[in-house]
Amino acid sequence: MDNEQPPQGKPAYKPPLSYKVLTPLYDLVIAALTRERVWRKAFIQEISPQTNDRILDVGSGTGSLALGLHQAAPEIRYVGVDPDEEAVRRARNKTTNLKSSIRFEIGYFSAENAYFEEPPTKIITSLVLHQVPLEEKRRIIRDAYDLLPEGAMFCTADYGRQKSWLMRFLFRITVQALDGIDDTRPNAEGIIPVLLEETGFIRVCETKRIATPTGVISIYTGARPDRMEGES
Ligand SMILES: C[S@@+](CC[C@H](N)C(=O)[O-])C[C@H]1O[C@@H](n2cnc3c(N)ncnc32)[C@H](O)[C@@H]1O
């Protein structure tokens, strides 16, 4: 597995399909094996992009979500951040002709960085949390919480709890075969809403479950409480 060397003190990461050599196939594989049109459409509906939004996409990969968000709301400001140079290069190529405020940064997401002149209104991430170690899942969610203003939404689409034996089996022979067992198992056991609640997000919800040939992809949302809600 290609675990790219991270900046000092940062965790290693897996490229989009775990092996660098497979990155050119990423869009094809996702389209063929994840019912991509269905879950991306549902995810974008859940994000509900609005003209004034500043959307931060953690692990933005090859830019497919940026394209979909742009089609839904061309005026949004969007920053995608991803440690994988090749994925970011592809994302920039894919969106180069759009007259919009779409920007991609190479690097790790961190609450210490400023991505816009004001805090993001929404932080989103798709198909990232399942492939990072448990501590990194926790850190990404914690940093998202710290960076979001009160009342703002975190939204993720990813492999979630695999309830049926068929979905567990499909997940095992595809995603876990590629991304390994250790990092992916917590997702299949339903860790994401638990981490969101542990971090302090409220109204945590699994709003959709989409069965795919590689397992169920769930959409989870949570809101950063405002001061009144945080105290109650
Ligand atoms: C499976 S791809 C998903 C890409 C994109 N979000 C999508 O929906 O197609 C996972 C992406 O997460 C990035 N990634 C891996 N580890 C990461 C980390 N610790 N923080 C942020 N992004 C990470 C990878 O470089 C890769 O581009």
The ligand as an SDF file (V2000), in Angstrom:
LIG
                    3D

 27 29  0  0  0  0  0  0  0  0999 V2000
  -11.6640    7.7720   -1.6090 C   0  0  0  0  0  0  0  0  0  0  0  0
  -11.0350    9.3520   -1.9020 S   0  0  0  0  0  0  0  0  0  0  0  0
  -12.5010   10.3720   -1.8700 C   0  0  0  0  0  0  0  0  0  0  0  0
  -12.3600   11.5990   -2.7100 C   0  0  0  0  0  0  0  0  0  0  0  0
  -13.5750   12.5090   -2.8060 C   0  0  0  0  0  0  0  0  0  0  0  0
  -13.9490   13.0640   -1.5300 N   0  0  0  0  0  0  0  0  0  0  0  0
  -14.7550   11.8440   -3.4410 C   0  0  0  0  0  0  0  0  0  0  0  0
  -15.8690   11.9640   -2.9210 O   0  0  0  0  0  0  0  0  0  0  0  0
  -14.5820   11.2500   -4.5120 O   0  0  0  0  0  0  0  0  0  0  0  0
  -10.2830    9.7440   -0.3880 C   0  0  0  0  0  0  0  0  0  0  0  0
   -9.4700   11.0240   -0.4430 C   0  0  0  0  0  0  0  0  0  0  0  0
   -9.0930   11.3650    0.8880 O   0  0  0  0  0  0  0  0  0  0  0  0
   -7.7690   11.8470    0.8590 C   0  0  0  0  0  0  0  0  0  0  0  0
   -7.2280   11.6320    2.2020 N   0  0  0  0  0  0  0  0  0  0  0  0
   -6.6330   10.5390    2.6820 C   0  0  0  0  0  0  0  0  0  0  0  0
   -6.2730   10.7230    3.9560 N   0  0  0  0  0  0  0  0  0  0  0  0
   -6.6580   11.9710    4.2970 C   0  0  0  0  0  0  0  0  0  0  0  0
   -6.5560   12.7620    5.4760 C   0  0  0  0  0  0  0  0  0  0  0  0
   -5.9790   12.2980    6.5680 N   0  0  0  0  0  0  0  0  0  0  0  0
   -7.0890   14.0080    5.4430 N   0  0  0  0  0  0  0  0  0  0  0  0
   -7.6780   14.4810    4.3270 C   0  0  0  0  0  0  0  0  0  0  0  0
   -7.7930   13.7800    3.1880 N   0  0  0  0  0  0  0  0  0  0  0  0
   -7.2880   12.5470    3.1730 C   0  0  0  0  0  0  0  0  0  0  0  0
   -7.0730   11.0500   -0.2170 C   0  0  0  0  0  0  0  0  0  0  0  0
   -5.9410   11.6980   -0.7070 O   0  0  0  0  0  0  0  0  0  0  0  0
   -8.1960   10.9030   -1.2480 C   0  0  0  0  0  0  0  0  0  0  0  0
   -8.1370   11.8970   -2.2230 O   0  0  0  0  0  0  0  0  0  0  0  0
  1  2  1  0
  2  3  1  0
  2 10  1  0
  3  4  1  0
  4  5  1  0
  5  6  1  0
  5  7  1  0
  7  8  2  0
  7  9  1  0
 10 11  1  0
 11 12  1  0
 11 26  1  0
 12 13  1  0
 13 14  1  0
 13 24  1  0
 14 15  1  0
 14 23  1  0
 15 16  2  0
 16 17  1  0
 17 18  1  0
 17 23  2  0
 18 19  1  0
 18 20  2  0
 20 21  1  0
 21 22  2  0
 22 23  1  0
 24 25  1  0
 24 26  1  0
 26 27  1  0
M  CHG  2   2   1   9  -1
M  END
$$$$
